[in-house]
């Protein structure tokens, strides 16, 4: 049974491909210069250069969840490299170990695409607890449809409501960041 459409991030990548990664790293002041250089290369469409810069940065900061996540996203989407979900999963796991909700969400997406909804639910629950609306929505869908988890309309309603609240907070943060750049 497929629960699609779940939110996979593909639409967001097309519409806001630069905004997501830019905001993630721009808000992290401790990242060295190659992190920003990687963002610049990514925004310019030079994905191979972004991958090289972020990989270099990861040698200096192997625990950086942002760098692990960004490299994982390049491997997942095949940007600047061949699509390699195994490698993407490893980078996402490295970021998820540091409680990085976007990586947890992406792990859930990979699990769902492979039909492993029980694991997807586990990762989306962790990401949901980090107030990630995409994960909260997907988790609500799982509870609503009873896929990968026991059907539970109470939990589905709870996570749908949390997704709406988190999306509004995320929108307000994005609006504030964009207003400051004008």
N, C-alpha and C positions, 0 to 999 in steps of 0.2 A: 504494500500500500504506500503510495507516495503522498506526502503532505504538501508538495509544492503547490502554489508558490510560497516558498520560504524566502526570507531575505538573504541573499547570498553575497551582497556587496558588489556584484557585477554592475548594477545600475549606478550605484554610488561611485564606483571606479570610473565609469564613463563620464558621469556628470560632474563629479567633484574629485577627479583623480588626484589633482595636485593639492587641493585644500586639505584633505584628510591627513596626508603625510606631512604637509607643511605645518599644520597646526600641532600635530603630535610632537614633532621635533622642535618647533619654534617655542613651544611652551616649556621645553626642557632646557634650562639654562646651562646645565653641566656638560652638555655635549660639546666635543671639540669641533674645530673648524671643518674637518672632513664630513661631519654630519650635515652641516649647512651646505657645503659644496655638493654633497650627494643630493640634497633637496633641489639645489639649483639645476643640477644635471637632469634629475628626474623631471622637473618642471619644463625643461627644454626638450624633453623627449629623448635624451641621451641615456637610455636605461643601462647600457653596458658600462658607461662611466659611473653612473650612480651605484651600480653593483660593485664596481671596483673600489670606489671610495668608501662605501659602507662596509665592505669586507675588510678593507684596511683599518677602518675605525674599530671593527669588531676585534681585531688583533690586540688593540690597545685596551679596549673595554669589552671583554667577552661577556660580561654580565648585563650589558645594555639591552633592556627589553625593546626599546625603540629600534635600535639597529637590527636586532634579531627579527623583529616583526617586519621591518621594511624589506629586508633581504628575503624573508619568507614570502612576502607578497609578490616580489619579482619572480621567484621560482614558481609560485602558484599560478600566476597569470602569464608566465612566459615572456616577461618584459626584459629584454637585454640578455636573455638566456633561454634555453629550451624549457618547456613546462616540465616540472619535476616535483610532483606532489609529495614524494618521499622526503626530498630535501626541504621543501616548504614546511612540511609537518615537523621536521627536526628543529628548524629555526623557530617555528611557532611554539613548540614545546619549551625551548630555552627561554622564550619571553614569558610564557604562561607560568613557568616556575617562579617568576618574579611578580606574580599576580597582575599581569598585563591583560586587561579585559579584551582589547581588540584581537590579541593573539588567541585567547580562549574562544572568542566568537569564530575566528577563522578555522580553528581546529574543529569546532562543531559543524561548520559548513562542509569541510572535507569529509567528516564522518557521515553526515547526512547524504552527501552525493554518492558515497559508497554504500548506502543503505544501512549503516550502523546507527540507527536512531537512538539507541540506548546510550551510546558514547556521546552522540551529538547532544542529547539532553544533559548529560553530565557537564560538558563544556559550556553549554549555553546557560546552565544554572550558575556556574562559577562566574561567567561574564555578566550575567544578569545581576548578580550581587554587587558588581562593579558599576551598576547603573548604566549599562549599555543597552539602549532601547532596541536595537536590532536583535540582540540576544533575547531580551525580554519578550519581544513579539514572537520570535521563533519558539521559545519555550512555551508560551501561551498556546501556540498552534499545536504543539505536541500534546499538551494536556487536554486541549479541546478535542483533538482527534484520537487521543489514546494511542499514539504512536511512540514507541520507545519508553513510554511511561504508562502507568495506569490512568485511564481517563478520569479527569477530575475537573469539573466545571468551575468549582470554587477557585482552584489554583489557576485555571485558565483566565478567569475574570480578574484575579489579583494581578497576574503578570501582564495582561492587556492594559490594565489601568496604570501599572508601573511603567510600561513602555510609553504610554502617552505622556506621563509626567516627565520621564527621562528625556524623551524627544524634545519636549518644550524647553527643558533646562539646557539641553545641548544646543538647540536653536538660539536661545538667548545668549549663551556663551559665544557661539559663532558670530552672532550679530554684533556683540560687544567688540570682538576682535576685529571684525571688518570695519566697524565704525571708527576704531582707533587708527586704522590704516589710511583713512581718508584725510 
